Structures are given as C-alpha cells and as structure tokens.
Amino acid sequence: MKQNLGIILIVLGALMLIISYFADFVDYNFYNIGALLLIIVGIVTHIVMTKRS
C-alpha cells in the first residue's frame, strides 16, 4: 500500500478532473487546483518512494 501511494494520488487527481468535467465544476478554480496538486504530489511521492526501494 505504501509503495502505491503516489499512483493512488495521481488516479484520485485524475478522477477529480473527470468528475469536475461531467458535474460542470470546470469554472471552480479551487477544485481544479486541488486536483492538480494531488497529481503533482502523487508524482513526487511516487518518485521518492521508488528511489528509496
């Protein structure tokens, strides 16, 4: 579970963006910025966890 944390965060961010498109939340910047931050944190977490193992 710990190794897959980065991937889970990336998928969560992508799902937030997909949901925002279909739920018409595209105009809400805080929702899109939150999804973007989840993706970026997920990428960084994945890189750090991969380097450690």
C-alpha positions as a LaTeX table, in Angstrom:
\begin{tabular}{lrrr}
\hline
Residue & $x$ (\AA) & $y$ (\AA) & $z$ (\AA) \\
\hline
Met1 & 0.00 & 0.00 & 0.00 \\
Lys2 & 2.81 & 2.39 & 0.87 \\
Gln3 & 4.54 & 1.88 & $-2.48$ \\
Asn4 & 1.35 & 2.59 & $-4.41$ \\
Leu5 & 0.51 & 5.81 & $-2.56$ \\
Gly6 & 1.82 & 8.01 & $-5.39$ \\
Ile7 & $-0.16$ & 6.15 & $-8.02$ \\
Ile8 & $-3.31$ & 6.34 & $-5.88$ \\
Leu9 & $-2.90$ & 10.12 & $-5.51$ \\
Ile10 & $-2.41$ & 10.54 & $-9.27$ \\
Val11 & $-5.53$ & 8.49 & $-10.03$ \\
Leu12 & $-7.52$ & 10.44 & $-7.43$ \\
Gly13 & $-6.49$ & 13.74 & $-9.01$ \\
Ala14 & $-7.40$ & 12.49 & $-12.46$ \\
Leu15 & $-10.78$ & 11.28 & $-11.20$ \\
Met16 & $-11.42$ & 14.68 & $-9.66$ \\
Leu17 & $-10.74$ & 16.32 & $-13.03$ \\
Ile18 & $-13.05$ & 13.88 & $-14.82$ \\
Ile19 & $-15.80$ & 14.40 & $-12.25$ \\
Ser20 & $-15.39$ & 18.18 & $-12.48$ \\
Tyr21 & $-15.91$ & 17.98 & $-16.23$ \\
Phe22 & $-19.10$ & 15.92 & $-16.06$ \\
Ala23 & $-20.50$ & 17.67 & $-12.95$ \\
Asp24 & $-19.91$ & 21.11 & $-14.53$ \\
Phe25 & $-17.36$ & 22.18 & $-11.88$ \\
Val26 & $-14.93$ & 23.38 & $-14.55$ \\
Asp27 & $-15.43$ & 27.01 & $-13.56$ \\
Tyr28 & $-14.43$ & 26.39 & $-9.92$ \\
Asn29 & $-10.69$ & 27.02 & $-9.78$ \\
Phe30 & $-10.19$ & 25.68 & $-6.25$ \\
Tyr31 & $-11.49$ & 22.26 & $-7.31$ \\
Asn32 & $-9.20$ & 22.10 & $-10.35$ \\
Ile33 & $-6.19$ & 23.40 & $-8.39$ \\
Gly34 & $-6.82$ & 20.74 & $-5.74$ \\
Ala35 & $-6.84$ & 18.05 & $-8.41$ \\
Leu36 & $-3.64$ & 19.44 & $-9.94$ \\
Leu37 & $-1.94$ & 19.50 & $-6.54$ \\
Leu38 & $-2.96$ & 15.88 & $-5.93$ \\
Ile39 & $-1.42$ & 14.85 & $-9.24$ \\
Ile40 & 1.82 & 16.75 & $-8.57$ \\
Val41 & 2.12 & 15.40 & $-5.01$ \\
Gly42 & 1.39 & 11.92 & $-6.35$ \\
Ile43 & 4.16 & 12.17 & $-8.95$ \\
Val44 & 6.68 & 13.45 & $-6.40$ \\
Thr45 & 5.64 & 10.78 & $-3.87$ \\
His46 & 5.96 & 8.06 & $-6.48$ \\
Ile47 & 9.46 & 9.22 & $-7.44$ \\
Val48 & 10.60 & 9.43 & $-3.81$ \\
Met49 & 9.17 & 6.01 & $-2.91$ \\
Thr50 & 10.74 & 4.44 & $-6.00$ \\
Lys51 & 14.17 & 5.91 & $-5.19$ \\
Arg52 & 14.01 & 4.58 & $-1.61$ \\
Ser53 & 13.21 & 0.99 & $-2.56$ \\
\hline
\end{tabular}
